[in-house]
Amino acid sequence: DQQVKQNSPSLSVQEGRISILNCDYTNSMFDYFLWYKKYPAEGPTFLISISSIKDKNEDGRFTVFLNKSAKHLSLHIVPSQPGDSAVYFCGATSGTYKYIFGTGTRLKVLA
Amino acid sequence: KAGVTQTPRYLIKTRGQQVTLSCSPISGHRSVSWYQQTPGQGLQFLFEYFSETQRNKGNFPGRFSGRQFSNSRSEMNVSTLELGDSALYLCASSFGTETAGELFFGEGSRLTVL
């Protein structure tokens, strides 16, 4: 039972353009969402988060949007840079200290 | 401050053997979570420990077990290894007292089962 789904295994974007990574969830109890970035041979690193009381959170080039009615969130990266090429994981938790992650989306930013 | 440390980084085992992986959390963190990463399956939650007690558990068979020591260091054990257990095992730590907070991941232990 995949409670957090990232339906796009991969995405390619030109440098300077916008990257949009999507994530869907099924558990309506989730109230906190996170995005992590992972390079090969490294552990995932935290990127940005959003609480269910918000619908948008920005941090520099990264913005996360949350649509609770659709149980959907997205990560926007503007402008995309070659160093953003990595696997991105969407995660969620419902206040139980248990974080559920999706299968990841591999982003490739083309120079 | 030092990050999350996982040992060993790489190991090769054969089917039927058992393996123990270790995780040292960031100083002051009392929660340790374990995840299995495989291609196509993403990060699958194994279990979470807080103050030496298992607080959450994922949907893995009983061959997967863990424990946490009084210094918050954690170990996970996989017994009777199967080929499908080949994966990157990631440990993440946090203070464990906030229901919405950041997890800090280690670099992982890559297990290959032959």
gemmi code that builds the backbone of each chain (N, CA, C; Angstrom):
import gemmi

chains = {
    "A": [
        ("ASP", (0.844, -1.190, 0.000), (0.000, 0.000, 0.000), (0.883, 1.244, 0.000)),
        ("GLN", (1.038, 1.842, -1.181), (1.920, 2.991, -1.326), (1.132, 4.235, -0.949)),
        ("GLN", (1.353, 4.766, 0.233), (0.600, 5.928, 0.685), (1.115, 7.230, 0.082)),
        ("VAL", (2.367, 7.211, -0.369), (2.956, 8.383, -1.010), (3.444, 7.935, -2.380)),
        ("LYS", (2.981, 8.584, -3.417), (3.289, 8.140, -4.770), (3.950, 9.240, -5.579)),
        ("GLN", (5.026, 8.869, -6.224), (5.666, 9.759, -7.177), (5.610, 9.022, -8.506)),
        ("ASN", (4.676, 9.410, -9.338), (4.355, 8.638, -10.531), (5.320, 8.839, -11.697)),
        ("SER", (6.160, 9.858, -11.592), (7.142, 10.078, -12.657), (8.508, 9.611, -12.188)),
        ("PRO", (9.006, 8.501, -12.728), (10.313, 8.003, -12.280), (11.454, 8.936, -12.684)),
        ("SER", (11.257, 9.665, -13.778), (12.339, 10.533, -14.233), (11.787, 11.761, -14.931)),
        ("LEU", (12.644, 12.781, -14.975), (12.269, 14.060, -15.585), (13.538, 14.729, -16.093)),
        ("SER", (13.478, 15.230, -17.305), (14.605, 15.975, -17.872), (14.176, 17.393, -18.178)),
        ("VAL", (15.018, 18.341, -17.797), (14.689, 19.758, -17.954), (15.929, 20.498, -18.432)),
        ("GLN", (15.735, 21.504, -19.252), (16.848, 22.334, -19.689), (17.278, 23.278, -18.559)),
        ("GLU", (18.562, 23.512, -18.489), (19.093, 24.464, -17.510), (18.408, 25.816, -17.662)),
        ("GLY", (18.035, 26.404, -16.534), (17.387, 27.708, -16.561), (15.862, 27.647, -16.588)),
        ("ARG", (15.329, 26.469, -16.969), (13.876, 26.337, -17.012), (13.350, 25.859, -15.664)),
        ("ILE", (12.047, 25.729, -15.561), (11.424, 25.284, -14.323), (11.335, 23.756, -14.292)),
        ("SER", (11.639, 23.194, -13.131), (11.428, 21.763, -12.900), (10.237, 21.638, -11.971)),
        ("ILE", (9.318, 20.754, -12.320), (8.146, 20.515, -11.476), (8.076, 19.034, -11.161)),
        ("LEU", (8.221, 18.716, -9.881), (8.157, 17.333, -9.433), (6.860, 17.149, -8.640)),
        ("ASN", (6.154, 16.084, -8.947), (4.843, 15.872, -8.358), (4.815, 14.705, -7.381)),
        ("CYS", (3.860, 14.797, -6.468), (3.720, 13.775, -5.425), (2.246, 13.703, -5.036)),
        ("ASP", (1.719, 12.500, -4.950), (0.341, 12.301, -4.502), (0.330, 11.446, -3.251)),
        ("TYR", (-0.631, 11.663, -2.391), (-0.716, 10.850, -1.174), (-2.165, 10.405, -0.969)),
        ("THR", (-2.314, 9.333, -0.216), (-3.655, 8.781, -0.012), (-4.149, 8.949, 1.419)),
        ("ASN", (-3.243, 9.123, 2.361), (-3.615, 9.197, 3.771), (-3.989, 10.634, 4.147)),
        ("SER", (-5.257, 10.857, 4.419), (-5.714, 12.213, 4.744), (-5.230, 12.679, 6.117)),
        ("MET", (-4.613, 11.789, 6.884), (-4.095, 12.161, 8.201), (-2.709, 12.805, 8.113)),
        ("PHE", (-2.072, 12.698, 6.969), (-0.756, 13.320, 6.815), (-0.889, 14.832, 7.016)),
        ("ASP", (-0.018, 15.393, 7.853), (-0.118, 16.821, 8.125), (1.203, 17.561, 7.966)),
        ("TYR", (2.223, 16.854, 7.522), (3.525, 17.494, 7.328), (4.215, 16.758, 6.200)),
        ("PHE", (4.764, 17.541, 5.276), (5.342, 16.970, 4.067), (6.752, 17.517, 3.858)),
        ("LEU", (7.619, 16.674, 3.328), (9.008, 17.076, 3.141), (9.492, 16.624, 1.765)),
        ("TRP", (10.483, 17.329, 1.269), (11.192, 16.906, 0.064), (12.667, 16.732, 0.404)),
        ("TYR", (13.235, 15.629, -0.097), (14.642, 15.347, 0.090), (15.282, 15.154, -1.270)),
        ("LYS", (16.562, 15.490, -1.333), (17.342, 15.307, -2.545), (18.430, 14.286, -2.241)),
        ("LYS", (18.676, 13.399, -3.210), (19.697, 12.385, -2.979), (20.617, 12.268, -4.185)),
        ("TYR", (21.915, 12.457, -3.917), (22.938, 12.200, -4.921), (23.429, 10.774, -4.756)),
        ("PRO", (23.978, 10.178, -5.820), (24.523, 8.822, -5.724), (25.589, 8.731, -4.635)),
        ("ALA", (25.587, 7.642, -3.918), (26.583, 7.366, -2.879), (26.516, 8.342, -1.703)),
        ("GLU", (25.431, 9.088, -1.592), (25.227, 9.964, -0.444), (23.856, 9.703, 0.162)),
        ("GLY", (23.685, 10.097, 1.416), (22.370, 9.983, 2.020), (21.466, 11.121, 1.565)),
        ("PRO", (20.157, 10.943, 1.665), (19.231, 12.033, 1.303), (19.462, 13.257, 2.187)),
        ("THR", (19.327, 14.423, 1.598), (19.442, 15.671, 2.355), (18.138, 16.452, 2.251)),
        ("PHE", (17.775, 17.070, 3.330), (16.527, 17.821, 3.424), (16.551, 19.029, 2.497)),
        ("LEU", (15.419, 19.247, 1.845), (15.310, 20.364, 0.908), (14.320, 21.415, 1.414)),
        ("ILE", (13.108, 21.009, 1.604), (12.061, 21.940, 1.996), (10.885, 21.152, 2.556)),
        ("SER", (10.091, 21.804, 3.398), (8.926, 21.132, 3.981), (7.722, 22.060, 3.951)),
        ("ILE", (6.568, 21.481, 4.236), (5.355, 22.274, 4.320), (4.383, 21.612, 5.288)),
        ("SER", (3.748, 22.429, 6.088), (2.729, 21.956, 7.006), (1.381, 21.992, 6.313)),
        ("SER", (0.463, 21.157, 6.763), (-0.851, 21.092, 6.115), (-1.679, 22.360, 6.332)),
        ("ILE", (-1.242, 23.234, 7.227), (-1.994, 24.481, 7.423), (-1.614, 25.528, 6.383)),
        ("LYS", (-0.611, 25.219, 5.568), (-0.192, 26.126, 4.519), (-0.470, 25.509, 3.154)),
        ("ASP", (-0.439, 26.332, 2.119), (-0.548, 25.770, 0.778), (0.673, 26.080, -0.076)),
        ("LYS", (1.619, 26.811, 0.507), (2.818, 27.157, -0.238), (3.947, 27.471, 0.738)),
        ("ASN", (5.137, 27.041, 0.362), (6.319, 27.403, 1.142), (7.474, 27.590, 0.184)),
        ("GLU", (8.196, 28.677, 0.367), (9.303, 29.001, -0.533), (10.623, 29.047, 0.201)),
        ("ASP", (11.676, 28.635, -0.481), (13.020, 28.765, 0.053), (13.972, 28.922, -1.125)),
        ("GLY", (14.269, 30.158, -1.437), (15.155, 30.420, -2.564), (14.547, 29.957, -3.872)),
        ("ARG", (15.262, 29.087, -4.566), (14.784, 28.605, -5.864), (13.720, 27.521, -5.730)),
        ("PHE", (13.472, 27.067, -4.514), (12.572, 25.937, -4.286), (11.251, 26.396, -3.668)),
        ("THR", (10.148, 25.931, -4.265), (8.825, 26.222, -3.739), (8.027, 24.929, -3.715)),
        ("VAL", (7.360, 24.673, -2.606), (6.485, 23.518, -2.520), (5.049, 24.014, -2.409)),
        ("PHE", (4.186, 23.392, -3.184), (2.762, 23.707, -3.182), (1.997, 22.499, -2.671)),
        ("LEU", (1.002, 22.762, -1.831), (0.181, 21.680, -1.290), (-1.279, 21.925, -1.619)),
        ("ASN", (-1.897, 20.922, -2.230), (-3.329, 20.968, -2.523), (-3.983, 19.845, -1.735)),
        ("LYS", (-4.525, 20.205, -0.574), (-5.057, 19.170, 0.330), (-6.280, 18.475, -0.244)),
        ("SER", (-7.101, 19.196, -0.939), (-8.318, 18.578, -1.474), (-7.975, 17.521, -2.514)),
        ("ALA", (-6.909, 17.754, -3.257), (-6.481, 16.790, -4.265), (-5.462, 15.805, -3.727)),
        ("LYS", (-5.033, 16.008, -2.490), (-3.980, 15.186, -1.879), (-2.760, 15.151, -2.809)),
        ("HIS", (-2.315, 16.338, -3.134), (-1.242, 16.474, -4.118), (-0.282, 17.573, -3.685)),
        ("LEU", (0.998, 17.302, -3.834), (1.957, 18.383, -3.643), (2.969, 18.356, -4.769)),
        ("SER", (3.565, 19.518, -4.987), (4.543, 19.627, -6.047), (5.715, 20.474, -5.579)),
        ("LEU", (6.863, 20.180, -6.136), (8.082, 20.932, -5.868), (8.484, 21.635, -7.148)),
        ("HIS", (8.639, 22.946, -7.075), (9.064, 23.730, -8.216), (10.488, 24.216, -7.980)),
        ("ILE", (11.321, 24.042, -8.970), (12.704, 24.516, -8.896), (12.899, 25.505, -10.042)),
        ("VAL", (13.157, 26.758, -9.671), (13.322, 27.808, -10.683), (14.468, 28.745, -10.293)),
        ("PRO", (15.450, 28.994, -11.154), (15.708, 28.222, -12.371), (16.444, 26.931, -12.057)),
        ("SER", (16.271, 25.943, -12.882), (16.953, 24.672, -12.672), (18.428, 24.802, -13.050)),
        ("GLN", (19.256, 24.116, -12.270), (20.697, 24.152, -12.516), (21.223, 22.723, -12.633)),
        ("PRO", (22.324, 22.516, -13.344), (22.869, 21.155, -13.487), (23.115, 20.468, -12.146)),
        ("GLY", (23.492, 21.237, -11.131), (23.724, 20.674, -9.798), (22.467, 20.171, -9.120)),
        ("ASP", (21.311, 20.487, -9.695), (20.048, 19.979, -9.147), (19.774, 18.551, -9.601)),
        ("SER", (20.559, 18.056, -10.517), (20.371, 16.686, -11.009), (20.588, 15.708, -9.863)),
        ("ALA", (19.544, 14.984, -9.514), (19.552, 14.098, -8.350), (18.224, 13.343, -8.338)),
        ("VAL", (18.075, 12.474, -7.360), (16.781, 11.825, -7.124), (16.077, 12.583, -6.004)),
        ("TYR", (14.828, 12.916, -6.220), (14.042, 13.671, -5.252), (12.962, 12.773, -4.654)),
        ("PHE", (12.927, 12.759, -3.325), (11.932, 11.967, -2.606), (10.953, 12.886, -1.902)),
        ("CYS", (9.703, 12.552, -2.027), (8.637, 13.220, -1.314), (8.296, 12.375, -0.092)),
        ("GLY", (8.100, 13.008, 1.059), (7.789, 12.268, 2.269), (6.648, 12.917, 3.030)),
        ("ALA", (5.999, 12.143, 3.891), (4.879, 12.662, 4.669), (4.795, 11.964, 6.017)),
        ("THR", (4.213, 12.668, 6.972), (4.017, 12.088, 8.292), (2.701, 12.597, 8.876)),
        ("SER", (2.154, 11.824, 9.813), (0.859, 12.190, 10.403), (0.969, 12.393, 11.902)),
        ("GLY", (2.119, 12.849, 12.342), (2.278, 13.130, 13.764), (2.617, 11.914, 14.591)),
        ("THR", (3.039, 10.846, 13.924), (3.356, 9.609, 14.638), (4.858, 9.348, 14.688)),
        ("TYR", (5.655, 10.292, 14.178), (7.104, 10.151, 14.070), (7.492, 9.104, 13.023)),
        ("LYS", (6.523, 8.647, 12.256), (6.782, 7.696, 11.169), (6.661, 8.456, 9.862)),
        ("TYR", (7.764, 8.507, 9.115), (7.791, 9.241, 7.868), (7.724, 8.248, 6.715)),
        ("ILE", (6.784, 8.474, 5.807), (6.605, 7.620, 4.640), (7.079, 8.376, 3.412)),
        ("PHE", (7.891, 7.704, 2.606), (8.433, 8.340, 1.416), (7.933, 7.659, 0.149)),
        ("GLY", (7.995, 8.393, -0.947), (7.638, 7.856, -2.245), (8.814, 7.148, -2.892)),
        ("THR", (8.618, 6.749, -4.139), (9.631, 5.979, -4.850), (10.716, 6.839, -5.488)),
        ("GLY", (10.513, 8.156, -5.471), (11.535, 9.053, -5.991), (11.348, 9.403, -7.460)),
        ("THR", (11.833, 10.582, -7.816), (11.878, 11.038, -9.203), (13.305, 11.469, -9.506)),
        ("ARG", (13.852, 10.901, -10.570), (15.217, 11.268, -10.955), (15.152, 12.477, -11.878)),
        ("LEU", (15.702, 13.576, -11.419), (15.737, 14.807, -12.202), (17.078, 14.946, -12.884)),
        ("LYS", (17.028, 15.230, -14.168), (18.255, 15.494, -14.916), (18.125, 16.878, -15.529)),
        ("VAL", (19.029, 17.766, -15.177), (19.026, 19.116, -15.718), (20.115, 19.182, -16.778)),
        ("LEU", (19.687, 19.473, -17.978), (20.590, 19.463, -19.127), (21.216, 20.836, -19.344)),
        ("ALA", (22.548, 20.844, -19.453), (23.259, 22.124, -19.643), (23.141, 22.623, -21.081)),
    ],
    "B": [
        ("LYS", (28.637, 20.034, 13.731), (28.581, 18.820, 14.526), (28.583, 17.614, 13.599)),
        ("ALA", (29.008, 16.462, 14.135), (29.099, 15.263, 13.325), (27.709, 14.838, 12.884)),
        ("GLY", (27.655, 14.282, 11.661), (26.382, 13.824, 11.133), (26.081, 12.417, 11.578)),
        ("VAL", (25.122, 11.818, 10.906), (24.730, 10.443, 11.194), (25.770, 9.518, 10.562)),
        ("THR", (26.272, 8.605, 11.353), (27.315, 7.697, 10.882), (26.796, 6.279, 10.806)),
        ("GLN", (26.980, 5.667, 9.640), (26.543, 4.286, 9.453), (27.736, 3.407, 9.115)),
        ("THR", (27.780, 2.247, 9.736), (28.825, 1.276, 9.427), (28.233, -0.119, 9.336)),
        ("PRO", (28.795, -0.985, 8.498), (29.795, -0.661, 7.488), (29.150, 0.038, 6.291)),
        ("ARG", (29.920, 0.629, 5.440), (29.362, 1.298, 4.264), (28.985, 0.300, 3.178)),
        ("TYR", (29.775, -0.747, 3.065), (29.516, -1.771, 2.049), (29.750, -3.144, 2.666)),
        ("LEU", (28.919, -4.079, 2.278), (29.159, -5.449, 2.711), (28.497, -6.423, 1.764)),
        ("ILE", (29.109, -7.596, 1.665), (28.609, -8.661, 0.810), (28.374, -9.889, 1.672)),
        ("LYS", (27.192, -10.453, 1.539), (26.831, -11.648, 2.293), (26.252, -12.672, 1.325)),
        ("THR", (26.110, -13.884, 1.800), (25.465, -14.910, 0.992), (24.112, -15.272, 1.601)),
        ("ARG", (23.275, -15.845, 0.778), (21.937, -16.228, 1.234), (22.006, -17.094, 2.490)),
        ("GLY", (21.111, -16.843, 3.392), (21.058, -17.615, 4.621), (21.853, -17.026, 5.776)),
        ("GLN", (22.802, -16.157, 5.454), (23.577, -15.530, 6.521), (22.754, -14.438, 7.196)),
        ("GLN", (23.331, -13.859, 8.243), (22.687, -12.728, 8.878), (23.648, -11.539, 8.855)),
        ("VAL", (23.094, -10.361, 9.053), (23.922, -9.163, 9.009), (23.441, -8.177, 10.074)),
        ("THR", (24.383, -7.442, 10.618), (24.071, -6.389, 11.586), (24.655, -5.083, 11.086)),
        ("LEU", (23.812, -4.061, 11.029), (24.225, -2.731, 10.590), (24.119, -1.778, 11.769)),
        ("SER", (25.017, -0.820, 11.800), (25.065, 0.093, 12.933), (24.827, 1.534, 12.505)),
        ("CYS", (24.238, 2.292, 13.396), (23.944, 3.701, 13.139), (24.192, 4.524, 14.392)),
        ("SER", (25.031, 5.554, 14.249), (25.250, 6.501, 15.347), (24.583, 7.812, 14.977)),
        ("PRO", (23.571, 8.232, 15.735), (22.839, 9.448, 15.381), (23.624, 10.704, 15.737)),
        ("ILE", (23.099, 11.815, 15.290), (23.653, 13.109, 15.664), (23.514, 13.270, 17.181)),
        ("SER", (24.540, 13.845, 17.781), (24.522, 14.030, 19.223), (23.269, 14.797, 19.652)),
        ("GLY", (22.574, 14.249, 20.647), (21.360, 14.893, 21.139), (20.090, 14.340, 20.522)),
        ("HIS", (20.229, 13.648, 19.405), (19.053, 13.033, 18.772), (18.722, 11.726, 19.463)),
        ("ARG", (17.443, 11.540, 19.760), (17.039, 10.323, 20.455), (16.199, 9.390, 19.597)),
        ("SER", (15.833, 9.843, 18.405), (15.059, 9.002, 17.500), (15.929, 8.535, 16.353)),
        ("VAL", (15.836, 7.245, 16.069), (16.547, 6.674, 14.924), (15.544, 5.873, 14.101)),
        ("SER", (15.490, 6.166, 12.813), (14.619, 5.431, 11.892), (15.486, 4.713, 10.873)),
        ("TRP", (14.986, 3.600, 10.398), (15.695, 2.823, 9.381), (14.826, 2.699, 8.135)),
        ("TYR", (15.478, 2.810, 6.977), (14.788, 2.696, 5.694), (15.583, 1.774, 4.777)),
        ("GLN", (14.839, 1.098, 3.908), (15.457, 0.287, 2.862), (15.205, 0.977, 1.527)),
        ("GLN", (16.277, 1.192, 0.778), (16.109, 1.787, -0.549), (16.474, 0.780, -1.613)),
        ("THR", (15.522, 0.486, -2.487), (15.760, -0.373, -3.635), (15.228, 0.331, -4.873)),
        ("PRO", (15.782, 0.002, -6.058), (15.294, 0.620, -7.293), (13.811, 0.317, -7.476)),
        ("GLY", (13.037, 1.317, -7.744), (11.617, 1.115, -7.992), (10.745, 1.102, -6.751)),
        ("GLN", (11.342, 0.923, -5.593), (10.567, 0.879, -4.346), (10.801, 2.100, -3.474)),
        ("GLY", (11.755, 2.897, -3.829), (11.998, 4.103, -3.060), (12.501, 3.809, -1.662)),
        ("LEU", (12.147, 4.682, -0.735), (12.562, 4.545, 0.657), (11.432, 3.879, 1.424)),
        ("GLN", (11.674, 2.659, 1.827), (10.639, 1.933, 2.563), (10.983, 1.914, 4.044)),
        ("PHE", (10.015, 2.296, 4.849), (10.196, 2.433, 6.287), (10.280, 1.067, 6.960)),
        ("LEU", (11.324, 0.880, 7.736), (11.495, -0.367, 8.479), (10.988, -0.241, 9.913)),
        ("PHE", (11.606, 0.634, 10.668), (11.182, 0.876, 12.050), (11.827, 2.144, 12.581)),
        ("GLU", (11.286, 2.611, 13.706), (11.773, 3.805, 14.370), (11.906, 3.536, 15.858)),
        ("TYR", (13.027, 3.943, 16.416), (13.280, 3.774, 17.838), (13.435, 5.130, 18.500)),
        ("PHE", (12.948, 5.200, 19.716), (13.073, 6.417, 20.523), (13.304, 5.998, 21.955)),
        ("SER", (14.382, 6.486, 22.542), (14.724, 6.135, 23.923), (14.648, 4.628, 24.167)),
        ("GLU", (15.299, 3.896, 23.300), (15.471, 2.439, 23.422), (14.195, 1.637, 23.170)),
        ("THR", (13.128, 2.290, 22.752), (11.855, 1.598, 22.518), (11.460, 1.725, 21.051)),
        ("GLN", (10.970, 0.634, 20.495), (10.474, 0.710, 19.125), (9.136, 1.423, 19.155)),
        ("ARG", (9.082, 2.541, 18.491), (7.865, 3.360, 18.545), (6.994, 3.163, 17.304)),
        ("ASN", (7.638, 2.825, 16.184), (6.909, 2.592, 14.944), (7.541, 1.427, 14.196)),
        ("LYS", (6.722, 0.751, 13.421), (7.200, -0.397, 12.666), (6.571, -0.389, 11.289)),
        ("GLY", (7.370, -0.747, 10.283), (6.868, -0.854, 8.920), (6.389, -2.266, 8.638)),
        ("ASN", (6.166, -2.545, 7.362), (5.618, -3.836, 6.963), (6.678, -4.781, 6.439)),
        ("PHE", (7.658, -5.051, 7.238), (8.707, -5.977, 6.862), (8.593, -7.245, 7.703)),
        ("PRO", (9.080, -8.378, 7.146), (8.982, -9.636, 7.913), (9.844, -9.588, 9.179)),
        ("GLY", (9.580, -10.549, 10.053), (10.273, -10.603, 11.332), (11.771, -10.837, 11.224)),
        ("ARG", (12.247, -11.187, 10.023), (13.695, -11.355, 9.840), (14.435, -10.025, 10.049)),
        ("PHE", (13.692, -8.951, 9.919), (14.268, -7.617, 10.108), (13.972, -7.163, 11.542)),
        ("SER", (15.010, -6.876, 12.261), (14.827, -6.442, 13.644), (15.813, -5.335, 13.972)),
        ("GLY", (15.557, -4.669, 15.059), (16.459, -3.596, 15.442), (16.474, -3.419, 16.938)),
        ("ARG", (17.346, -2.548, 17.361), (17.375, -2.177, 18.767), (18.089, -0.837, 18.905)),
        ("GLN", (17.883, -0.225, 20.035), (18.542, 1.055, 20.300), (19.133, 0.997, 21.697)),
        ("PHE", (20.306, 1.545, 21.811), (21.015, 1.523, 23.075), (20.800, 2.830, 23.842)),
        ("SER", (21.261, 2.828, 25.085), (21.020, 3.989, 25.945), (21.709, 5.254, 25.429)),
        ("ASN", (22.732, 5.100, 24.593), (23.409, 6.277, 24.025), (22.782, 6.685, 22.680)),
        ("SER", (21.628, 6.102, 22.373), (20.838, 6.365, 21.156), (21.383, 5.687, 19.901)),
        ("ARG", (22.550, 5.088, 19.974), (23.039, 4.324, 18.838), (22.075, 3.171, 18.555)),
        ("SER", (21.964, 2.830, 17.280), (20.997, 1.792, 16.917), (21.657, 0.757, 16.013)),
        ("GLU", (21.150, -0.428, 16.079), (21.570, -1.495, 15.178), (20.331, -2.107, 14.541)),
        ("MET", (20.491, -2.560, 13.311), (19.433, -3.374, 12.723), (20.049, -4.682, 12.272)),
        ("ASN", (19.273, -5.718, 12.368), (19.730, -7.057, 12.041), (18.792, -7.671, 11.023)),
        ("VAL", (19.368, -8.331, 10.042), (18.560, -9.087, 9.092), (19.060, -10.530, 9.153)),
        ("SER", (18.183, -11.433, 9.472), (18.563, -12.834, 9.566), (18.124, -13.580, 8.311)),
        ("THR", (18.716, -14.729, 8.097), (18.372, -15.592, 6.961), (18.228, -14.768, 5.678)),
        ("LEU", (19.321, -14.167, 5.289), (19.312, -13.243, 4.158), (18.788, -13.877, 2.884)),
        ("GLU", (18.041, -13.088, 2.123), (17.526, -13.474, 0.817), (18.109, -12.530, -0.231)),
        ("LEU", (18.095, -12.990, -1.493), (18.622, -12.152, -2.567), (17.929, -10.794, -2.604)),
        ("GLY", (16.648, -10.794, -2.331), (15.857, -9.568, -2.377), (16.177, -8.572, -1.277)),
        ("ASP", (17.006, -8.973, -0.341), (17.401, -8.056, 0.732), (18.532, -7.139, 0.288)),
        ("SER", (19.076, -7.383, -0.888), (20.126, -6.510, -1.414), (19.549, -5.112, -1.588)),
        ("ALA", (20.155, -4.147, -0.935), (19.601, -2.798, -0.936), (20.553, -1.856, -0.230)),
        ("LEU", (20.201, -0.587, -0.292), (20.884, 0.425, 0.520), (20.039, 0.627, 1.772)),
        ("TYR", (20.631, 0.444, 2.920), (19.920, 0.626, 4.179), (20.338, 1.966, 4.775)),
        ("LEU", (19.347, 2.817, 4.955), (19.592, 4.172, 5.434), (19.053, 4.356, 6.841)),
        ("CYS", (19.830, 5.054, 7.611), (19.436, 5.392, 8.963), (19.217, 6.904, 9.009)),
        ("ALA", (18.220, 7.332, 9.755), (17.950, 8.764, 9.906), (17.716, 9.069, 11.374)),
        ("SER", (18.214, 10.202, 11.825), (17.988, 10.562, 13.219), (17.281, 11.907, 13.327)),
        ("SER", (16.652, 12.110, 14.471), (15.987, 13.371, 14.776), (15.858, 13.470, 16.291)),
        ("PHE", (15.429, 14.633, 16.769), (15.220, 14.771, 18.206), (14.117, 13.830, 18.678)),
        ("GLY", (13.127, 13.609, 17.794), (12.074, 12.667, 18.127), (10.993, 13.214, 19.034)),
        ("THR", (11.045, 14.511, 19.321), (10.046, 15.102, 20.215), (9.120, 16.063, 19.473)),
        ("GLU", (9.380, 16.267, 18.205), (8.521, 17.091, 17.376), (7.852, 16.182, 16.340)),
        ("THR", (6.549, 16.278, 16.222), (5.864, 15.409, 15.271), (6.054, 15.880, 13.839)),
        ("ALA", (6.566, 17.082, 13.670), (6.837, 17.600, 12.331), (8.226, 18.199, 12.341)),
        ("GLY", (9.178, 17.445, 11.926), (10.548, 17.927, 11.932), (11.370, 17.225, 10.873)),
        ("GLU", (12.595, 17.661, 10.761), (13.483, 17.151, 9.731), (14.180, 15.878, 10.190)),
        ("LEU", (14.334, 14.953, 9.269), (15.145, 13.768, 9.505), (16.521, 14.005, 8.900)),
        ("PHE", (17.543, 13.552, 9.590), (18.911, 13.668, 9.097), (19.402, 12.263, 8.761)),
        ("PHE", (19.739, 12.072, 7.501), (20.119, 10.750, 7.029), (21.629, 10.549, 7.034)),
        ("GLY", (22.006, 9.283, 7.248), (23.383, 8.890, 7.038), (23.599, 8.551, 5.571)),
        ("GLU", (24.811, 8.127, 5.249), (25.130, 7.809, 3.860), (24.706, 6.402, 3.465)),
        ("GLY", (24.329, 5.595, 4.448), (23.790, 4.288, 4.150), (24.813, 3.164, 4.195)),
        ("SER", (24.278, 1.964, 4.321), (25.069, 0.738, 4.242), (24.545, -0.054, 3.058)),
        ("ARG", (25.407, -0.277, 2.085), (24.960, -1.016, 0.892), (25.230, -2.493, 1.096)),
        ("LEU", (24.148, -3.248, 1.134), (24.225, -4.696, 1.338), (23.987, -5.415, 0.020)),
        ("THR", (24.876, -6.314, -0.305), (24.705, -7.180, -1.475), (24.622, -8.613, -0.987)),
        ("VAL", (23.558, -9.290, -1.383), (23.379, -10.687, -1.003), (23.563, -11.559, -2.238)),
        ("LEU", (24.504, -12.470, -2.156), (24.810, -13.353, -3.306), (24.242, -14.754, -3.094)),
    ],
}
model = gemmi.Model(1)
for chain_id, residues in chains.items():
    chain = gemmi.Chain(chain_id)
    for i, (resn, *xyz) in enumerate(residues, 1):
        res = gemmi.Residue()
        res.name, res.seqid = resn, gemmi.SeqId(i, " ")
        for name, pos in zip(("N", "CA", "C"), xyz):
            atom = gemmi.Atom()
            atom.name, atom.element = name, gemmi.Element(name[0])
            atom.pos, atom.b_iso = gemmi.Position(*pos), 0.0
            res.add_atom(atom)
        chain.add_residue(res)
    model.add_chain(chain)
structure = gemmi.Structure()
structure.add_model(model)
structure.setup_entities()
